[in-house]
Amino acid sequence: MALMSGDGVMFLVRWIHFLAGITWIGLLYYFNLVQTPFVGETQPAERGALVSKLVPRALWWFRWGAMFTFLSGWLIILDRMGRGGFFAGSYGWAILLGGLLGSIMWANVWFVIWPKQKIVIQNALDTGAGKPANPAAAPAGARAGLASRTNTLFSIPMLFFMGAASHLTLRVPRSGATFWIVALIIMAAVEINALAGKPGTATTKMLATVKGTLWAGFILAAVFYLWFEVMR
Ligand code: HEM
């Protein structure tokens, strides 16, 4: 029984990782590529059932998908680290870069998008029941939207390096410290824009459109790939 071995159990963890990952990222793309542009073309009065009935259901699968992807992903990393030689080939470097991007995305889901969306959903329920609107709902929605667009951006290099780990041999960087410091600075700059970027600046404007977000994602994937090449 192949599944009863240690490798079999880790394979089940990998299976959970793939299932949870597609659930999460599938909904992320639905929100960003379909729902947000749709909402932009509707009137506030038309959005009641969407925000109060559809979005909460979608967000449940979204945030638990993120949680299971994150937990299963780190379990696989810890298992691989425990076997030794993690940083010997490019696997460890690529999976850690992809995993760190995924972990920032997970934090955005649980600590920005979900708390802000709760305010937006409550406001839709309140106004639907004839109560006054909450002035904090619009800025909360905008911040959640920017964090969600940032996650869409990050998902592009994230999946490149997650797939590259086992299927593309990269050169191991010559200086680990320099490699990670620069990689973390780049990630932090994009994340600071998600957390504190003001509407109307060039970076938030780029993420306001699907096209700009996808471009930013492919550019970031290229930047990280080139960083691997520069550091070899
Ligand atoms: C949240 C942080 C994440 C961490 C820490 C993480 C970690 C990992 C690890 C360690 C592997 C390697 C499995 C192996 O060695 O066979 C892996 C593979 C994979 N991950 Fe993730 N992951 C994360 C997020 C995601 C997300 C959001 C997706 C989206 C679909 C995803 C999709 C995949 C896929 C498709 C593979 C298979 C790659 C292959 O077999 O070549 N991961 N991930």
Boltz pocket constraint, residues with backbone or C-beta under 6 A from the ligand:
constraints:
  - pocket:
      binder: B
      contacts: [[A, 14], [A, 17], [A, 18], [A, 21], [A, 22], [A, 24], [A, 25], [A, 66], [A, 69], [A, 70], [A, 72], [A, 73], [A, 74], [A, 76], [A, 77], [A, 95], [A, 98], [A, 99], [A, 100], [A, 101], [A, 102], [A, 103], [A, 106], [A, 159], [A, 162], [A, 163], [A, 164], [A, 165], [A, 166], [A, 167]]
      max_distance: 6.0
